[in-house]
Amino acid sequence: MKIRVLIVDDSALMRGLLSKLISMAPDMEVVGAAPDAQTAREMIKALNPDVMTLDVHMPKMGGLEFLERLMRLRPMPVVMVSSFTESGSETTLKALELGAIDFIGKPRADSGRSMENYAEELVEKIRAAKGARLRGSMSSSAASPSLATPTRPGLAASGKIIFVGASTGGTEAIKEFLLGIPADCPPILIVQHMPESFTASFARRLDSLCAPRVIEAQGNEKIEPGTVYIAPGHSHLLIRRGNSGFLTELAPTPPVNRHRPSVDVLFDSAAALVGRKAVGVILTGMGKDGAQGLLRLRQAGARTFGQDEASCVVYGMPREAFLIGAVEEQCSLEDIARRVIAAICA
């Protein structure tokens, strides 16, 4: 059965283009295209689509307001498709917080990418959204851990370093994970698949919510306890030895597993240099990036954790890691921070 897609965009040109690109996929059918929220609401009732693409800037009712009402009254998978997803990263992060599964920018002639590649990414995100678990139905993440996470004696002095990878659904999963981490935590390095225009805003948002300090990695920073380093969207994030400890390193080399930054690149550097002192964590996301790297981490003596299926938005990356034996312990999103801290303090 084909995936039934509803397109919501105030531009007739964009509605036509998106309809054409989506309809080229053999497993998809565009059942409707709405110019505003009111029309979209009626089409949802009449057509019962599987997935909706949604613009942010629309007349009468903005996309964020419509999304908030939709997720409260009739939850469904939504992929944000808007120019705001690039120029207004704060807006897009808010959409993900409200329940959107994923996002993609509108196609642009000056983007340097072919329409074929854009269409491939678009339909891939729609497929993932169709199979995604809506957060409203995930009991394991219903309650966020408190910012008042107690410190643990010897935690920062353990010499351990935590490495985290995530993709689809990861912005909220990473937030939930870090809300369970105390201020005196070991250093944490994170790769979230995200364009470069988003990672600085993402780091600032996390820094305002979480007990540890959160920054976007710039390269050559000394890796210190109590600090979380987010990979920038333009480069791979690695770890390297310095004169007095470890430093961050950025590599603008080609994508790995179609991603830059890549989780495998981070995990591989951790396996090679940190070994038994590393802790690897793989969270929700589509695809398989990070699975082989997590396996190499485990083979190097690191503790490894994977998010379980019930609490993932998309059980892709953690599933691939679990199937090849890379995951030592599967945990719900609610428990994973606690289990990681317990393993470090054991």
C-alpha positions as CSV (number, residue, x, y, z in Angstrom):
1,M,0.0,0.0,0.0
2,K,1.3,3.4,-1.0
3,I,2.2,6.1,1.6
4,R,-0.5,8.8,1.4
5,V,1.0,12.2,1.6
6,L,-0.6,15.6,2.1
7,I,1.4,18.7,1.1
8,V,0.7,22.0,3.0
9,D,2.4,25.1,1.5
10,D,1.1,28.6,0.6
11,S,3.1,28.6,-2.7
12,A,1.3,27.0,-5.6
13,L,4.6,26.6,-7.4
14,M,6.1,24.7,-4.4
15,R,3.0,22.6,-4.0
16,G,3.3,21.6,-7.6
17,L,7.0,20.8,-7.4
18,L,6.8,18.8,-4.2
19,S,3.8,16.9,-5.6
20,K,5.9,16.0,-8.7
21,L,8.9,14.9,-6.7
22,I,7.0,12.8,-4.2
23,S,4.8,11.2,-6.9
24,M,7.9,9.9,-8.6
25,A,8.5,7.5,-5.7
26,P,6.7,4.2,-6.5
27,D,5.6,3.7,-3.0
28,M,4.0,7.2,-2.5
29,E,0.9,9.0,-3.5
30,V,0.1,12.7,-3.1
31,V,-3.6,12.7,-2.0
32,G,-3.9,16.4,-1.6
33,A,-2.2,19.8,-1.5
34,A,-3.4,22.6,0.7
35,P,-2.5,26.3,0.6
36,D,-3.3,27.0,4.3
37,A,-4.0,25.4,7.7
38,Q,-7.8,25.6,7.4
39,T,-7.8,23.8,4.1
40,A,-5.3,21.3,5.4
41,R,-7.5,20.5,8.4
42,E,-10.5,19.7,6.2
43,M,-8.3,17.6,3.9
44,I,-6.9,15.6,6.9
45,K,-10.5,14.8,7.9
46,A,-11.5,13.8,4.4
47,L,-8.4,12.1,3.1
48,N,-6.8,10.6,6.2
49,P,-3.2,11.0,4.9
50,D,-0.3,8.9,6.4
51,V,2.3,11.8,6.4
52,M,2.0,15.5,6.0
53,T,4.7,17.9,4.7
54,L,4.2,21.3,6.3
55,D,5.6,24.8,5.6
56,V,6.1,27.3,8.4
57,H,5.2,30.6,6.8
58,M,1.5,30.4,5.8
59,P,-1.4,32.9,5.8
60,K,-4.1,33.0,8.5
61,M,-2.4,30.5,10.8
62,G,1.3,29.8,10.9
63,G,2.8,26.4,10.6
64,L,3.9,26.2,14.2
65,E,0.5,27.1,15.6
66,F,-1.1,24.6,13.2
67,L,1.4,21.9,14.2
68,E,0.8,22.5,17.9
69,R,-2.9,22.1,17.5
70,L,-2.5,19.1,15.2
71,M,-0.3,17.2,17.7
72,R,-2.7,17.9,20.5
73,L,-5.9,16.9,18.6
74,R,-5.0,14.6,15.8
75,P,-1.3,13.5,16.1
76,M,0.3,12.4,12.8
77,P,3.7,12.2,11.2
78,V,4.9,15.6,9.9
79,V,8.0,16.5,7.9
80,M,8.7,20.3,7.9
81,V,9.5,21.5,4.4
82,S,10.3,25.2,4.5
83,S,12.9,27.8,3.8
84,F,12.7,28.5,7.6
85,T,14.4,25.1,8.2
86,E,17.6,26.7,7.0
87,S,17.4,30.4,7.8
88,G,15.4,30.0,11.0
89,S,16.9,27.1,12.8
90,E,15.3,28.2,16.1
91,T,11.9,27.9,14.4
92,T,12.7,24.4,13.1
93,L,13.9,23.2,16.5
94,K,10.7,24.4,18.0
95,A,8.8,22.4,15.3
96,L,10.7,19.3,16.3
97,E,10.0,20.0,20.0
98,L,6.3,20.2,19.1
99,G,6.3,16.8,17.5
100,A,7.5,17.1,13.9
101,I,9.5,14.0,12.9
102,D,12.1,15.6,10.7
103,F,12.8,18.6,8.4
104,I,14.2,19.5,5.0
105,G,14.8,22.8,3.3
106,K,12.9,23.9,0.3
107,P,14.7,23.1,-3.0
108,R,16.9,26.0,-4.2
109,A,18.6,26.5,-7.5
110,D,21.7,27.9,-5.8
111,S,22.1,25.1,-3.3
112,G,24.6,23.2,-5.4
113,R,22.7,19.9,-5.2
114,S,20.7,18.2,-8.0
115,M,16.9,17.9,-7.9
116,E,17.4,14.1,-8.0
117,N,19.4,14.2,-4.8
118,Y,16.9,16.5,-3.1
119,A,14.0,14.2,-4.1
120,E,15.8,11.2,-2.8
121,E,16.3,12.9,0.6
122,L,12.7,14.1,0.7
123,V,11.1,10.7,0.0
124,E,13.5,9.0,2.5
125,K,12.4,11.4,5.2
126,I,8.8,10.8,4.4
127,R,9.3,7.0,4.5
128,A,11.0,7.3,7.9
129,A,8.2,9.5,9.2
130,K,5.5,7.0,8.1
131,G,7.2,4.3,10.3
132,A,8.1,6.7,13.1
133,R,6.8,6.5,16.6
134,L,5.0,9.7,17.6
135,R,6.3,11.0,20.8
136,G,2.8,11.4,22.2
137,S,2.5,7.6,22.2
138,M,5.8,6.9,23.9
139,S,5.3,6.4,27.6
140,S,9.0,6.1,28.3
141,S,9.7,9.7,27.5
142,A,6.6,11.2,29.0
143,A,8.5,12.8,31.9
144,S,11.8,14.6,31.5
145,P,14.5,14.1,34.2
146,S,15.0,17.0,36.5
147,L,17.8,19.5,36.0
148,A,18.6,18.9,39.7
149,T,20.4,15.6,38.8
150,P,22.6,14.9,41.8
151,T,26.3,14.8,41.4
152,R,28.2,11.6,41.9
153,P,31.5,11.4,43.8
154,G,34.4,10.7,41.5
155,L,32.3,11.1,38.3
156,A,34.3,13.9,36.7
157,A,37.6,12.3,37.9
158,S,36.8,8.9,36.4
159,G,38.8,9.7,33.2
160,K,36.0,8.4,31.1
161,I,34.6,10.2,28.0
162,I,31.1,9.7,26.6
163,F,30.4,9.5,22.9
164,V,26.9,9.9,21.5
165,G,25.3,9.5,18.1
166,A,21.8,10.2,16.8
167,S,19.8,11.1,13.8
168,T,16.0,11.3,13.2
169,G,14.3,12.2,16.4
170,G,17.7,12.9,18.0
171,T,17.3,16.5,18.8
172,E,14.7,15.7,21.5
173,A,16.4,12.4,22.5
174,I,19.7,14.2,23.1
175,K,17.9,16.8,25.2
176,E,16.3,14.1,27.3
177,F,19.6,12.3,27.7
178,L,21.5,15.4,28.8
179,L,18.7,16.5,31.2
180,G,19.6,13.3,33.1
181,I,23.4,14.2,33.2
182,P,24.8,16.1,36.2
183,A,27.0,19.2,35.8
184,D,30.1,17.3,37.0
185,C,29.9,14.8,34.2
186,P,32.8,13.4,32.1
187,P,33.3,15.1,28.8
188,I,30.6,14.3,26.2
189,L,31.1,14.4,22.4
190,I,27.9,14.3,20.3
191,V,27.2,13.8,16.6
192,Q,23.6,14.6,15.5
193,H,22.9,14.5,11.8
194,M,22.0,18.2,11.1
195,P,22.9,20.9,8.6
196,E,25.6,23.4,9.6
197,S,23.1,26.3,10.0
198,F,21.4,24.4,12.9
199,T,24.2,23.1,15.1
200,A,25.1,26.4,16.8
201,S,21.4,27.0,17.7
202,F,21.0,23.4,18.8
203,A,24.0,23.8,21.2
204,R,22.7,27.1,22.6
205,R,19.3,25.5,23.2
206,L,20.8,22.6,25.1
207,D,23.1,24.9,27.0
208,S,20.1,26.8,28.3
209,L,18.3,23.7,29.4
210,C,20.9,21.2,30.7
211,A,23.2,21.2,33.7
212,P,26.5,20.7,31.8
213,R,28.0,23.4,29.6
214,V,27.1,22.7,25.9
215,I,29.0,24.2,23.0
216,E,29.4,23.7,19.3
217,A,32.8,22.3,18.7
218,Q,35.2,24.6,16.9
219,G,38.2,22.3,16.8
220,N,41.4,22.2,19.0
221,E,39.4,22.6,22.2
222,K,40.7,20.8,25.3
223,I,38.2,18.1,26.2
224,E,37.2,18.8,29.8
225,P,34.7,17.4,32.3
226,G,31.4,19.2,32.6
227,T,31.4,20.1,28.9
228,V,29.4,18.7,26.0
229,Y,30.8,19.2,22.5
230,I,28.3,19.2,19.6
231,A,29.7,18.4,16.1
232,P,29.2,21.3,13.7
233,G,27.1,20.4,10.6
234,H,30.0,21.1,8.2
235,S,32.6,18.7,9.5
236,H,33.2,15.3,11.1
237,L,34.0,15.5,14.8
238,L,37.0,13.4,16.1
239,I,39.1,13.2,19.2
240,R,42.9,13.5,19.2
241,R,45.8,13.5,21.7
242,G,47.3,16.7,22.8
243,N,50.2,17.5,25.1
244,S,48.1,17.4,28.2
245,G,45.0,15.3,27.4
246,F,42.6,15.1,24.5
247,L,41.5,17.7,22.0
248,T,38.6,18.0,19.6
249,E,39.4,17.8,15.9
250,L,37.2,18.8,12.9
251,A,37.6,17.1,9.5
252,P,35.8,18.6,6.4
253,T,36.5,15.3,4.6
254,P,33.8,13.5,2.4
255,P,30.6,12.2,4.0
256,V,30.7,8.7,5.6
257,N,27.5,6.7,5.4
258,R,26.1,9.7,3.4
259,H,26.6,11.9,6.5
260,R,28.9,14.6,7.6
261,P,29.2,14.7,10.5
262,S,29.2,10.9,10.8
263,V,28.7,9.0,14.0
264,D,31.0,6.2,12.8
265,V,33.9,8.7,12.4
266,L,33.5,9.9,16.0
267,F,33.1,6.4,17.4
268,D,36.1,5.1,15.4
269,S,38.4,7.8,16.7
270,A,37.2,7.0,20.2
271,A,37.9,3.3,19.8
272,A,41.4,4.0,18.5
273,L,42.4,6.5,21.1
274,V,40.2,6.1,24.2
275,G,39.3,2.4,24.2
276,R,38.3,1.1,27.7
277,K,37.9,4.7,29.0
278,A,35.1,5.4,26.4
279,V,31.3,5.0,26.8
280,G,29.4,4.8,23.6
281,V,25.7,5.7,23.2
282,I,23.6,5.3,20.1
283,L,20.1,7.0,20.0
284,T,17.2,7.1,17.7
285,G,17.8,7.6,13.9
286,M,17.2,6.1,10.5
287,G,20.0,4.3,8.7
288,K,23.0,2.5,10.1
289,D,25.6,5.2,10.8
290,G,27.3,4.5,14.0
291,A,26.6,0.8,14.2
292,Q,30.1,-0.4,13.1
293,G,31.8,2.3,15.1
294,L,29.9,1.3,18.2
295,L,31.0,-2.3,17.6
296,R,34.6,-1.2,17.3
297,L,34.2,0.7,20.6
298,R,32.9,-2.4,22.3
299,Q,35.7,-4.5,20.9
300,A,38.1,-1.9,22.3
301,G,36.7,-2.5,25.8
302,A,34.3,0.4,26.0
303,R,30.9,0.2,27.6
304,T,28.1,0.6,25.0
305,F,24.4,1.5,25.2
306,G,21.6,1.7,22.7
307,Q,18.2,3.2,22.9
308,D,15.4,0.6,22.8
309,E,12.8,0.3,20.2
310,A,9.9,1.3,22.4
311,S,11.3,4.8,23.1
312,C,12.9,5.5,19.6
313,V,11.2,7.8,17.1
314,V,12.9,5.7,14.4
315,Y,14.5,2.4,15.5
316,G,17.1,2.3,12.7
317,M,20.6,3.1,13.9
318,P,20.1,1.5,17.4
319,R,18.6,-1.6,15.7
320,E,21.5,-2.0,13.3
321,A,24.0,-1.7,16.2
322,F,22.1,-4.2,18.3
323,L,21.9,-6.7,15.5
324,I,25.6,-6.9,15.0
325,G,26.4,-7.1,18.7
326,A,27.6,-3.6,19.2
327,V,25.1,-2.8,22.0
328,E,26.0,-4.1,25.5
329,E,22.8,-2.8,27.1
330,Q,19.6,-1.6,25.6
331,C,17.7,1.1,27.6
332,S,14.7,3.3,27.4
333,L,15.4,6.9,26.7
334,E,14.1,7.6,30.2
335,D,16.8,5.3,31.8
336,I,19.8,5.6,29.5
337,A,21.4,8.6,31.2
338,R,21.1,6.9,34.6
339,R,22.5,3.6,33.3
340,V,25.5,5.4,31.7
341,I,26.3,7.3,34.9
342,A,26.0,4.1,36.9
343,A,28.3,2.3,34.6
344,I,30.9,5.0,34.9
345,C,30.7,5.0,38.7
346,A,30.8,1.2,39.0
